[in-house]
Amino acid sequence: MLEDSHYYFNKAADVLGLSDRLREILWAPIRTIKVDLVIDDDDGKLQHYQGYRVQHNKARGPMKGGLRYHPAMDEDHAAALANLMTWKTAIVDVPFGGAKGGINCDPLTMSEGELNKVTRRFVEQTKEVIGPTIDIPAPDVNTNAKVMGWIMDEYSKYAGFSPGVVTGKPLELFGSEGRDEATGRGIMVVLDEALKSRGKSWQDIRVAVQGFGNVGSNAARLIAEQGAKITAVADHLGGVSNENGLDVDALSLWAAEHHTVKGFSGGTAFDNMEIITWDVDVLIPAALENAITEDNVNDVKADIIVEGANGPTTPAAHEVLVKRGVLVVPDILANAGGVTVSYFEWAQNIQQFRWQKDRVDEELTHKMREAYAAVRDVAEQEDIDMRIAAFVLGIRRVGQAATSRAYVSEEINF
């Protein structure tokens, strides 16, 4: 994934005409943290994990990015995702830089007490390098509002009352209205813009969604509410389809109870691997990375792809899609609704003032439409695809901030 991120960075840097020296400055993270986390499990046995936090860039403000709890979590994953966060926050024009991190644990095999322990140990080990004006974590894969609440509580033991140290918190711990559905809502908004560009309406389209966690389920629900048909959904265990449109609310209730869409009676079961090549107008890959590859890209039938996950399309597959005229709304734009509402939550925490949900939704919609338009304009001006255009926009804004702060002295027309 780090190689993919570097590939797109260099493609955009070519468009901007950046020197090798400037590329190195903008690409390299400012700090990489690796900590050992030792806890007693519920049986009294010592367990050893490693935690990571890569802080990429702070030219535009405090660093921002999720915490991922996954056995495959490592420094390269954190570095790639931190890099993407820098450009993502710039694309939606919120005053943050980029960071990312996590712990190489498997929450599926751990009790809540064990997760609480390892989370608090991580905060204890990193408390000097995170904070409301330094680096603000958020939920990611296998973390949630409860985990963010633990982080806020542990950090506040050392720094005093500090709700702004993390976002994605429970409402009762000063989280924001609308945060749970923010990424899904952002996907719905940019899809609306993509449909306009293709002369289509909501009633014209059939949609397939890969992944039915927080992002996929909320995107499916909000898109269905606009009048589109969600005809296929798949997760890690199975898939379900209905050509007349799935009942997304009923499917969400089933998935909440059974932790999978598999077995839902409101549609026909299918092999989850088939979702990428489903016969639909719009595909939303909202699971993990590398879902669309050289092996399956030639069988993709959708002509609009909105990336809900980080890195769901490999560079080689992306090139094939662009040549075929498929409109790919890239991850660093499409799934930026989460960090946008994280910014709103942080702002509310700093102000100690809570916004109503209508305001959150309105502000998010405005930000996402502005960001889509800005990326589209760069794509048209430079005659490049939306992904490279998004990187160009993000790098340009970060570069402008860096030169204004005199981080970078090289004369360059960003």
C-alpha positions as CSV (number, residue, x, y, z in Angstrom):
1,M,0.0,0.0,0.0
2,L,2.9,2.4,0.7
3,E,4.2,1.7,-2.9
4,D,0.7,2.6,-4.3
5,S,0.5,5.8,-2.3
6,H,4.1,6.8,-3.5
7,Y,3.1,6.0,-7.1
8,Y,0.2,8.4,-7.1
9,F,2.2,11.0,-5.2
10,N,4.8,10.9,-7.9
11,K,2.3,11.0,-10.7
12,A,0.8,14.2,-9.2
13,A,4.3,15.6,-8.5
14,D,5.0,15.2,-12.2
15,V,2.0,17.3,-13.0
16,L,3.2,20.0,-10.6
17,G,6.7,19.8,-11.8
18,L,8.2,19.2,-8.3
19,S,11.9,18.7,-7.9
20,D,13.3,15.5,-6.3
21,R,14.3,17.5,-3.3
22,L,10.8,18.9,-2.8
23,R,9.2,15.5,-3.3
24,E,11.4,14.1,-0.6
25,I,10.5,16.9,1.8
26,L,6.7,16.5,1.2
27,W,6.7,12.7,1.2
28,A,8.8,11.9,4.3
29,P,7.0,11.7,7.6
30,I,8.1,14.1,10.4
31,R,8.0,11.4,13.1
32,T,7.5,7.6,13.4
33,I,6.6,6.1,16.8
34,K,6.8,2.4,17.7
35,V,6.0,1.3,21.2
36,D,5.9,-2.0,23.0
37,L,2.7,-2.8,24.8
38,V,2.7,-5.5,27.4
39,I,-0.4,-6.4,29.3
40,D,-1.8,-9.2,31.5
41,D,-4.7,-11.0,29.7
42,D,-7.8,-12.2,31.5
43,D,-6.0,-15.4,32.4
44,G,-3.0,-13.6,33.9
45,K,-0.7,-14.3,31.1
46,L,1.6,-11.7,29.6
47,Q,0.7,-10.5,26.1
48,H,3.0,-8.4,23.9
49,Y,1.8,-6.1,21.2
50,Q,3.3,-3.3,19.2
51,G,1.7,0.1,18.6
52,Y,2.5,2.5,15.8
53,R,1.9,6.1,15.1
54,V,3.3,7.8,12.0
55,Q,2.9,11.6,11.9
56,H,3.4,12.7,8.4
57,N,2.8,16.4,8.0
58,K,1.7,19.4,10.2
59,A,2.0,22.3,7.7
60,R,-1.8,22.8,7.7
61,G,-2.6,22.1,11.3
62,P,-2.6,19.4,14.0
63,M,-2.1,15.9,12.6
64,K,-5.2,13.8,12.2
65,G,-5.8,10.1,11.5
66,G,-7.3,6.9,12.6
67,L,-6.2,4.1,14.9
68,R,-6.4,0.6,13.4
69,Y,-6.5,-2.6,15.5
70,H,-5.5,-5.4,13.2
71,P,-2.9,-8.3,13.3
72,A,-1.4,-7.0,10.0
73,M,-0.9,-3.5,11.3
74,D,2.7,-2.4,10.8
75,E,4.8,0.7,10.2
76,D,4.4,0.5,6.4
77,H,0.6,0.5,6.7
78,A,0.7,3.4,9.1
79,A,3.1,5.4,6.9
80,A,0.9,4.9,3.7
81,L,-2.3,5.8,5.5
82,A,-0.7,8.8,7.2
83,N,0.5,10.1,3.9
84,L,-3.0,9.8,2.4
85,M,-4.5,11.6,5.4
86,T,-2.3,14.6,4.7
87,W,-3.6,15.0,1.2
88,K,-7.2,14.0,2.2
89,T,-7.5,16.8,4.9
90,A,-6.1,19.3,2.4
91,I,-8.6,18.2,-0.3
92,V,-11.6,18.9,1.9
93,D,-9.8,22.0,3.2
94,V,-9.9,21.2,6.9
95,P,-7.1,22.6,9.1
96,F,-5.3,19.3,9.8
97,G,-2.2,17.4,8.7
98,G,-1.9,13.7,8.4
99,A,-1.2,10.8,10.8
100,K,-2.2,7.2,11.2
101,G,-1.5,4.3,13.5
102,G,-2.7,1.3,15.4
103,I,-1.8,-1.8,17.3
104,N,-1.0,-5.3,15.8
105,C,-3.7,-7.0,17.9
106,D,-6.8,-9.0,16.9
107,P,-9.8,-7.7,18.7
108,L,-11.9,-10.7,17.6
109,T,-9.8,-12.8,20.0
110,M,-9.7,-10.3,22.9
111,S,-12.1,-9.5,25.7
112,E,-13.3,-5.9,26.2
113,G,-11.1,-5.7,29.3
114,E,-8.0,-6.7,27.4
115,L,-8.8,-4.2,24.7
116,N,-9.2,-1.5,27.3
117,K,-5.8,-2.4,28.8
118,V,-3.9,-2.3,25.6
119,T,-5.6,0.9,24.5
120,R,-4.7,2.7,27.8
121,R,-1.2,1.4,27.6
122,F,-0.9,2.8,24.1
123,V,-2.0,6.2,25.3
124,E,0.4,6.0,28.3
125,Q,3.3,5.4,25.8
126,T,2.3,8.1,23.3
127,K,0.8,10.8,25.5
128,E,3.6,13.2,24.8
129,V,3.1,13.2,21.1
130,I,-0.7,13.3,20.8
131,G,-3.1,16.0,21.9
132,P,-5.7,18.4,20.8
133,T,-3.2,20.7,19.1
134,I,-0.6,18.0,18.2
135,D,-2.1,14.8,16.8
136,I,-5.8,13.8,17.1
137,P,-6.6,10.0,16.6
138,A,-10.0,8.7,15.4
139,P,-11.7,5.4,14.8
140,D,-10.5,3.1,12.0
141,V,-10.7,-0.7,11.3
142,N,-11.7,-2.5,14.5
143,T,-11.9,0.6,16.7
144,N,-15.0,2.6,17.6
145,A,-16.5,5.3,19.8
146,K,-16.0,3.2,23.0
147,V,-12.3,2.9,22.3
148,M,-12.1,6.6,21.6
149,G,-13.7,7.2,25.0
150,W,-11.1,5.2,26.7
151,I,-8.4,7.2,25.0
152,M,-10.0,10.5,26.0
153,D,-10.3,9.2,29.6
154,E,-6.7,8.0,29.8
155,Y,-5.2,11.1,28.2
156,S,-7.2,13.3,30.5
157,K,-5.6,11.7,33.5
158,Y,-2.3,13.3,32.5
159,A,-3.4,16.5,30.7
160,G,-6.7,17.4,32.4
161,F,-10.1,17.5,30.7
162,S,-9.2,17.0,27.0
163,P,-12.2,15.9,24.9
164,G,-10.4,17.3,21.8
165,V,-7.6,14.7,22.0
166,V,-9.7,12.2,19.9
167,T,-12.7,12.3,17.6
168,G,-15.4,9.8,17.0
169,K,-16.3,9.7,20.7
170,P,-19.6,8.7,22.2
171,L,-22.1,11.5,22.3
172,E,-22.1,11.4,26.1
173,L,-18.4,12.0,26.0
174,F,-18.6,15.1,23.7
175,G,-18.8,13.3,20.4
176,S,-20.6,14.9,17.5
177,E,-24.0,14.3,16.1
178,G,-23.7,12.7,12.6
179,R,-20.2,11.3,13.2
180,D,-21.3,7.6,12.9
181,E,-22.7,8.1,9.4
182,A,-20.3,10.8,8.2
183,T,-18.2,8.7,5.8
184,G,-21.3,7.1,4.3
185,R,-23.0,10.5,3.9
186,G,-19.9,11.9,2.2
187,I,-20.0,8.9,-0.2
188,M,-23.6,9.7,-1.0
189,V,-22.9,13.4,-1.7
190,V,-20.0,12.7,-4.0
191,L,-22.0,10.0,-5.8
192,D,-24.7,12.7,-6.4
193,E,-22.1,14.9,-8.0
194,A,-20.8,12.0,-10.1
195,L,-24.3,11.2,-11.3
196,K,-24.8,14.8,-12.4
197,S,-21.6,14.7,-14.4
198,R,-22.9,11.6,-16.2
199,G,-26.4,12.9,-16.7
200,K,-28.0,10.3,-14.5
201,S,-30.5,10.5,-11.7
202,W,-30.8,8.4,-8.5
203,Q,-33.8,6.5,-9.9
204,D,-31.7,5.4,-12.9
205,I,-29.0,3.5,-11.0
206,R,-28.4,0.1,-9.5
207,V,-25.7,0.0,-6.8
208,A,-23.5,-2.8,-5.4
209,V,-21.7,-2.3,-2.1
210,Q,-18.7,-4.3,-0.9
211,G,-18.5,-4.2,2.9
212,F,-21.4,-3.6,5.3
213,G,-19.7,-2.2,8.3
214,N,-20.1,1.4,9.4
215,V,-19.2,2.9,6.0
216,G,-20.9,0.5,3.7
217,S,-24.1,0.2,5.7
218,N,-24.6,4.0,6.1
219,A,-23.7,4.6,2.4
220,A,-26.2,2.0,1.3
221,R,-29.0,3.4,3.5
222,L,-28.5,7.0,2.5
223,I,-28.2,6.1,-1.2
224,A,-31.4,4.0,-1.0
225,E,-33.1,7.0,0.6
226,Q,-32.4,9.0,-2.5
227,G,-34.3,6.5,-4.6
228,A,-31.5,4.3,-6.0
229,K,-31.7,0.5,-5.8
230,I,-29.1,-1.3,-3.7
231,T,-29.1,-4.6,-5.7
232,A,-26.2,-6.4,-4.1
233,V,-24.2,-6.3,-0.9
234,A,-21.3,-8.5,0.3
235,D,-19.1,-8.8,3.3
236,H,-16.3,-11.1,4.4
237,L,-18.7,-14.1,4.9
238,G,-21.1,-13.9,2.0
239,G,-23.3,-11.8,-0.3
240,V,-27.0,-11.1,-0.9
241,S,-28.7,-9.7,-3.9
242,N,-32.2,-8.5,-5.0
243,E,-32.7,-7.0,-8.5
244,N,-35.7,-5.1,-7.2
245,G,-33.6,-3.5,-4.5
246,L,-32.6,-4.8,-1.1
247,D,-34.5,-3.6,2.0
248,V,-31.4,-1.9,3.5
249,D,-33.0,-1.1,6.9
250,A,-34.0,-4.8,7.3
251,L,-30.6,-5.9,6.1
252,S,-28.9,-3.6,8.6
253,L,-31.0,-5.1,11.5
254,W,-30.0,-8.6,10.3
255,A,-26.3,-7.7,10.1
256,A,-26.3,-6.0,13.5
257,E,-27.7,-9.3,15.0
258,H,-25.7,-11.8,13.0
259,H,-22.5,-9.8,12.2
260,T,-22.9,-10.6,8.5
261,V,-25.3,-10.1,5.6
262,K,-25.0,-13.9,4.9
263,G,-28.3,-15.6,5.5
264,F,-30.5,-12.6,5.0
265,S,-33.9,-13.8,3.7
266,G,-34.7,-10.7,1.7
267,G,-32.5,-11.7,-1.3
268,T,-30.5,-14.4,-3.0
269,A,-27.2,-15.6,-1.7
270,F,-24.0,-15.4,-3.8
271,D,-20.3,-15.8,-3.3
272,N,-18.9,-12.6,-1.8
273,M,-16.0,-12.4,-4.3
274,E,-18.5,-11.8,-7.1
275,I,-19.5,-8.4,-5.8
276,I,-16.8,-6.5,-7.6
277,T,-18.0,-7.8,-11.0
278,W,-21.7,-7.4,-10.3
279,D,-23.9,-6.0,-13.2
280,V,-24.6,-2.5,-11.7
281,D,-24.2,1.1,-12.6
282,V,-22.3,2.0,-9.4
283,L,-19.8,0.0,-7.4
284,I,-18.8,1.1,-3.9
285,P,-15.9,-0.9,-2.5
286,A,-16.1,-0.2,1.2
287,A,-14.1,-3.0,2.8
288,L,-10.3,-3.4,2.8
289,E,-7.6,-2.5,0.2
290,N,-6.8,-4.3,-3.1
291,A,-10.4,-5.3,-3.9
292,I,-10.1,-4.3,-7.6
293,T,-6.9,-5.8,-9.1
294,E,-5.5,-6.8,-12.5
295,D,-7.2,-10.2,-12.0
296,N,-10.8,-8.9,-11.9
297,V,-10.7,-5.4,-13.3
298,N,-11.6,-6.5,-16.9
299,D,-14.8,-8.0,-15.5
300,V,-15.9,-4.9,-13.6
301,K,-19.3,-3.7,-15.1
302,A,-20.0,-0.5,-13.2
303,D,-19.2,2.7,-14.9
304,I,-19.0,4.7,-11.7
305,I,-16.8,3.5,-8.8
306,V,-16.9,5.4,-5.5
307,E,-14.1,4.2,-3.2
308,G,-15.4,3.9,0.4
309,A,-12.3,1.9,1.6
310,N,-8.7,3.1,1.6
311,G,-6.8,1.8,-1.4
312,P,-9.4,-0.6,-2.8
313,T,-8.0,-0.3,-6.3
314,T,-4.5,-1.2,-7.3
315,P,-2.6,1.3,-9.6
316,A,-2.6,-1.2,-12.5
317,A,-6.4,-1.8,-12.2
318,H,-7.0,2.0,-11.9
319,E,-5.2,2.6,-15.2
320,V,-7.4,0.0,-16.9
321,L,-10.6,1.6,-15.5
322,V,-9.6,5.1,-16.6
323,K,-8.8,3.9,-20.1
324,R,-12.2,2.3,-20.3
325,G,-13.9,5.6,-19.3
326,V,-15.0,4.5,-15.8
327,L,-15.4,7.4,-13.5
328,V,-13.5,6.5,-10.3
329,V,-14.1,8.8,-7.4
330,P,-10.9,8.1,-5.3
331,D,-10.7,7.2,-1.7
332,I,-9.0,10.4,-0.6
333,L,-12.0,12.3,-1.8
334,A,-14.9,9.9,-1.5
335,N,-14.3,8.7,2.1
336,A,-13.3,12.1,3.5
337,G,-16.7,12.7,5.1
338,G,-15.4,11.0,8.3
339,V,-12.4,13.3,8.8
340,T,-14.6,16.3,7.9
341,V,-17.1,15.6,10.7
342,S,-14.1,14.7,12.9
343,Y,-13.0,18.3,12.3
344,F,-16.5,19.5,13.3
345,E,-16.3,17.4,16.4
346,W,-12.9,18.8,17.3
347,A,-14.1,22.4,16.7
348,Q,-17.1,21.7,19.0
349,N,-14.8,20.4,21.7
350,I,-12.5,23.4,21.4
351,Q,-15.5,25.8,21.6
352,Q,-17.3,23.6,24.2
353,F,-20.4,24.0,22.2
354,R,-22.5,21.3,20.5
355,W,-24.0,21.6,17.0
356,Q,-27.3,20.1,16.0
357,K,-27.3,17.3,13.5
358,D,-28.9,19.4,10.8
359,R,-26.0,21.8,11.0
360,V,-23.5,18.9,10.8
361,D,-25.2,17.4,7.8
362,E,-25.5,20.7,6.0
363,E,-21.8,21.7,6.7
364,L,-20.6,18.2,5.6
365,T,-22.6,18.3,2.4
366,H,-21.2,21.8,1.6
367,K,-17.6,20.7,2.2
368,M,-17.9,17.5,0.1
369,R,-19.5,19.3,-2.8
370,E,-16.8,22.0,-2.7
371,A,-14.1,19.3,-2.6
372,Y,-15.6,17.4,-5.5
373,A,-15.8,20.5,-7.6
374,A,-12.2,21.5,-6.8
375,V,-10.9,18.1,-7.8
376,R,-13.1,18.0,-10.9
377,D,-11.7,21.4,-11.9
378,V,-8.1,20.3,-11.5
379,A,-8.9,17.2,-13.6
380,E,-10.3,19.3,-16.4
381,Q,-7.6,21.9,-16.3
382,E,-4.8,19.4,-16.4
383,D,-6.6,16.7,-18.5
384,I,-6.0,14.0,-15.8
385,D,-8.2,11.5,-14.0
386,M,-9.9,12.3,-10.7
387,R,-7.4,10.4,-8.6
388,I,-4.3,12.1,-9.8
389,A,-6.3,15.4,-9.7
390,A,-7.1,14.8,-6.0
391,F,-3.4,14.2,-5.2
392,V,-2.4,17.3,-7.2
393,L,-5.0,19.4,-5.2
394,G,-3.9,18.0,-1.9
395,I,-0.1,18.4,-2.6
396,R,-0.6,21.9,-3.9
397,R,-2.4,23.0,-0.8
398,V,0.1,21.4,1.6
399,G,2.9,22.8,-0.5
400,Q,1.4,26.3,-0.3
401,A,1.1,26.0,3.5
402,A,4.7,24.7,3.8
403,T,6.2,27.6,1.7
404,S,4.1,30.1,3.6
405,R,5.5,28.8,6.9
406,A,9.0,28.8,5.3
407,Y,9.3,25.1,5.8
408,V,10.2,25.0,2.1
409,S,12.3,27.8,0.6
410,E,12.4,26.5,-2.9
411,E,10.5,28.7,-5.4
412,I,7.7,26.7,-6.9
413,N,4.4,27.7,-8.5
414,F,2.0,25.5,-6.5
